[in-house]
């Protein structure tokens, strides 16, 4: 068994099991697995996640003050080589589940206080990863806002945008 397989992580923001969002993401994962990757899916709707409280400047190096169901996902996210951010499109943006995840990733660039009392955003260096965006929506949905939100997450968390699939059903 190859312990050094590339790791693909799917962050599924759909509230529905077996949704088009999940099916499309898992088809991408099947291709990755066929090429020697490992794959894991996190279904955000299954997790109990505390909303971000903008805790502000902290002195410790803990990724987040909340050790809820999302906390172990940070480690998976930090260790993966590629991530698929998959969400249905509601009101032209990502699902509430995905937005909650995104907001909690605020901790990837924490507010710090310098010795002279000034606040700044710490530029942490994270493992370089590639990212794919999967968006699924109805015929009247627009995908641009959701793409902007997820590409912003990629910038914030040092994920290099690789590709996207926008599926309209």
VMD Tcl script that draws the C-alpha trace (Angstrom):
set ca {
  {0.00 0.00 0.00}
  {1.33 3.40 -1.00}
  {1.12 5.66 2.05}
  {2.24 8.65 0.00}
  {-0.80 8.76 -2.28}
  {-2.03 12.14 -3.34}
  {-5.08 13.04 -1.26}
  {-8.28 14.46 -2.73}
  {-10.78 15.99 -0.34}
  {-14.35 16.74 -1.36}
  {-16.12 19.39 0.69}
  {-19.77 18.78 -0.17}
  {-22.06 21.70 0.65}
  {-25.27 20.05 -0.52}
  {-27.92 19.35 2.13}
  {-29.08 16.34 0.10}
  {-27.40 12.94 -0.05}
  {-27.18 11.63 -3.62}
  {-27.61 15.13 -5.07}
  {-26.20 16.16 -8.45}
  {-23.56 18.10 -6.52}
  {-22.42 14.93 -4.75}
  {-22.66 12.71 -7.85}
  {-20.55 15.03 -10.01}
  {-17.91 15.41 -7.27}
  {-17.69 11.68 -6.74}
  {-17.29 11.07 -10.49}
  {-14.27 13.38 -10.44}
  {-12.97 11.47 -7.41}
  {-13.41 8.14 -9.22}
  {-11.07 9.41 -11.92}
  {-8.53 10.52 -9.33}
  {-8.70 7.17 -7.50}
  {-8.24 5.33 -10.82}
  {-5.01 7.31 -11.17}
  {-3.64 6.40 -7.74}
  {-5.15 9.09 -5.52}
  {-7.03 8.57 -2.28}
  {-10.35 10.34 -1.84}
  {-12.50 11.40 1.08}
  {-15.79 13.28 1.20}
  {-16.93 15.59 3.99}
  {-20.68 16.21 3.91}
  {-21.04 19.55 5.66}
  {-24.74 19.00 6.31}
  {-23.84 16.08 8.62}
  {-21.71 18.28 10.87}
  {-22.64 20.48 13.80}
  {-20.72 23.67 13.09}
  {-20.64 26.80 15.22}
  {-20.83 29.96 13.09}
  {-17.71 32.12 12.99}
  {-17.72 34.71 15.76}
  {-14.86 36.81 14.37}
  {-12.85 36.12 17.52}
  {-10.17 38.55 16.41}
  {-6.60 38.71 17.59}
  {-5.30 35.65 19.43}
  {-1.99 34.75 20.99}
  {-2.09 31.00 20.39}
  {-1.51 28.98 17.21}
  {-4.69 26.92 17.43}
  {-6.43 27.07 14.06}
  {-9.81 27.90 15.64}
  {-11.27 28.42 19.10}
  {-14.18 26.09 18.30}
  {-13.46 22.39 18.58}
  {-16.76 21.31 17.05}
  {-17.38 18.85 14.19}
  {-15.54 21.12 11.74}
  {-12.28 21.13 13.68}
  {-11.00 17.74 12.35}
  {-11.88 18.86 8.81}
  {-9.24 21.59 9.06}
  {-6.54 18.93 9.31}
  {-7.94 17.05 6.32}
  {-8.12 20.31 4.38}
  {-4.55 21.22 5.38}
  {-3.15 17.82 4.36}
  {-4.94 17.26 1.05}
  {-3.18 17.76 -2.27}
  {-6.38 18.80 -4.04}
  {-9.82 19.85 -2.90}
  {-13.19 19.87 -4.61}
  {-15.49 22.55 -3.26}
  {-18.97 21.40 -4.29}
  {-22.16 23.33 -3.71}
  {-25.64 23.75 -5.06}
  {-26.35 27.32 -6.11}
  {-29.08 28.99 -4.08}
  {-30.00 32.62 -4.80}
  {-26.94 32.83 -7.07}
  {-24.43 31.86 -4.39}
  {-23.25 28.84 -2.38}
  {-25.43 26.90 0.05}
  {-25.69 27.89 3.71}
  {-23.62 24.82 4.63}
  {-20.80 25.89 2.30}
  {-20.97 29.51 3.45}
  {-20.66 28.38 7.06}
  {-17.50 26.43 6.14}
  {-16.10 29.41 4.24}
  {-16.76 31.79 7.13}
  {-15.01 29.44 9.54}
  {-11.95 29.49 7.26}
  {-11.43 33.09 8.35}
  {-8.90 31.59 10.78}
  {-6.51 30.79 7.92}
  {-5.30 34.38 8.08}
  {-5.75 35.32 11.72}
  {-5.70 38.81 13.13}
  {-2.59 39.40 15.23}
  {-1.38 42.27 17.37}
  {2.16 43.56 16.97}
  {4.29 44.56 19.98}
  {3.53 48.22 19.19}
  {-0.21 47.51 19.54}
  {-1.12 47.59 15.85}
  {-3.34 44.89 14.37}
  {-2.44 43.03 11.20}
  {-3.53 39.95 9.28}
  {-0.95 37.20 9.67}
  {0.18 35.74 6.35}
  {0.54 32.07 7.19}
  {2.01 29.68 4.65}
  {-0.10 26.61 4.04}
  {0.57 23.52 1.97}
  {0.05 24.27 -1.70}
  {-3.06 22.53 -2.99}
  {-5.10 22.60 -6.16}
  {-8.81 23.31 -6.15}
  {-11.77 22.39 -8.29}
  {-15.15 24.08 -7.99}
  {-18.36 22.14 -8.66}
  {-21.57 24.17 -8.79}
  {-25.03 22.85 -9.58}
  {-28.08 25.00 -10.13}
  {-31.40 25.34 -11.85}
  {-32.02 27.08 -15.14}
  {-32.56 30.51 -13.58}
  {-29.46 30.45 -11.38}
  {-26.36 32.46 -12.17}
  {-23.03 30.92 -11.19}
  {-20.79 34.01 -11.15}
  {-21.34 35.04 -7.54}
  {-20.80 31.51 -6.22}
  {-17.60 31.24 -8.30}
  {-16.34 34.53 -6.85}
  {-17.03 33.35 -3.29}
  {-15.23 30.02 -3.77}
  {-12.29 31.54 -5.65}
  {-11.99 34.01 -2.76}
  {-11.83 31.07 -0.36}
  {-9.06 29.56 -2.48}
  {-7.04 32.77 -2.30}
  {-7.56 33.03 1.48}
  {-6.48 29.41 2.10}
  {-3.61 29.14 -0.45}
  {-5.47 26.82 -2.82}
  {-4.58 27.24 -6.50}
  {-7.69 27.30 -8.67}
  {-7.44 24.45 -11.18}
  {-10.82 24.05 -12.88}
  {-14.57 24.15 -12.45}
  {-17.79 22.46 -13.50}
  {-21.03 24.42 -13.51}
  {-23.96 22.10 -14.13}
  {-27.41 23.46 -14.86}
  {-30.31 21.03 -14.57}
}
mol new
graphics top color blue
foreach p $ca { graphics top sphere $p radius 0.5 }
foreach p [lrange $ca 0 end-1] q [lrange $ca 1 end] { graphics top cylinder $p $q radius 0.2 }
display resetview
